Structure formats: C-alpha cells, structure tokens
C-alpha cells in the first residue's frame, strides 16, 4: 500500500503563454496527485499532468467563485491527507497577489510539507511582450507593482503615493477603478503621461490600447478593453511606439 506523504506545492503558471513556464513547474505538475487550478492559467499546462491526477477548477469566472478561499484551503488539506501531493496552480507568480503565502500559512499547522515554484509574473512579462521596458535609462529608474482594488473593493492608497513618484507604475486588477486611478495621476499634474493597457497578455487573445492619463478611458471604451488586463503608467510606454516604428521601417525595407 502506498504511503501517503501530504504535500503542497504552490506553482506559478506564468502570464498566459504556456511556454512561459519553468521546468521545475512542469515537473511539479507531472508529479501531482491532485491539481487545484485557477481561471487564468493556460489549460494546455494540464496536459503535463498524470492521467491518474485529479484536476479541480477552483478559480473565478465573471465574478462567480467555484470555491471560496476558505473552501480551497480546506480542500488542499483534505486532498493532501487522502491522496498525497497537491499542486496549487496559479497564474503569474503565486507570491504576487496570488494568495500563495496565505495558503501555506493555513496548511502548515496540519503537517503538510510545503514548497513554492516561482512563476514569471504578468506584471513583468506582459509589458515586455509589448515592447515596454519597466525601467529605462533616462526614462524610469524604478517601478511600482500595485493592486488596483483591495480586499475591501476600494482603490489602493499606494496608487496615491505612486502617482507622486517618477517611477513606472504597473497596476493589476485595476480596470474597475480605471477612471478613479487616472484622476489620481491627473491631480499630480500627469494628464499627458503615457498609459498602456494590455488585456489577455502573452496569449492569442491579447489586445492593447495606448493613450494618456487624460485619454485612456476613451481608448478602453472604443477598443472594448476589459479584465484581465494590466495597466502601465509612465513614459516607458512610449518605447513601444518607437519599437513599432522601427519594425515598420524594417518591413518597408524588406518589401522594397
């Protein structure tokens, strides 16, 4: 009879492109007895799972939760005790607004071994895929990564602090507060600062909108941008325009 060693591995699935996952993450998926996966992971990654593994969707779609967080915590412990290795598969990096630390804190008193496999955070990868460097000499010396909406469904106060800085500001989960967020930047004299919004970044459904603090809400409406999306505020967004211009020149030369 197989000896069950209850174990939890929190795995970062990356930003959406299934190739943007680490070898260590794939090995964890392959060895899992149970996989609890979120809505934002690419389901192609589940192909790495054993045919014997139990796959359980625990994510959120259109505001509807398959499981509440407390239920997920209990499910992890129950499945680990009865089946062994549980992999909690999360989009991006599990420690960047992913509740990975909360789940580890919950299961530790139950005697589970715990491991973490970092993932490529969407906050970094999605702008990069659009040619937006979060830092660039002469444009930005640092960057903030902020959640747009807190647990209490309010705008994060850190946005007020970030708007006062010269740093690039990357905002996750902020589309529902977009106008309010832009009003904060506008009040700091940044009405003409460039803003980029990337929806479904690094996937085949990716959409991109570019504007300024003053115009981005109109751009979002016109291009019908929505969640899941990342908001980038800062002059580095203009770098994407420069890269596109270079690319067009290269294509023109090829045709000629």
Helices and strands as residue ranges (DSSP letters): E 7-12, H 23-31, E 34-37, G 43-48, E 54-57, E 60-61, E 64-65, H 69-83, E 85-90, H 100-108, E 113-117, H 122-129, E 143-147, H 158-163, E 168-172, G 175-177, H 178-187, E 194-199, E 207-212, H 216-223, E 229-233, H 237-255
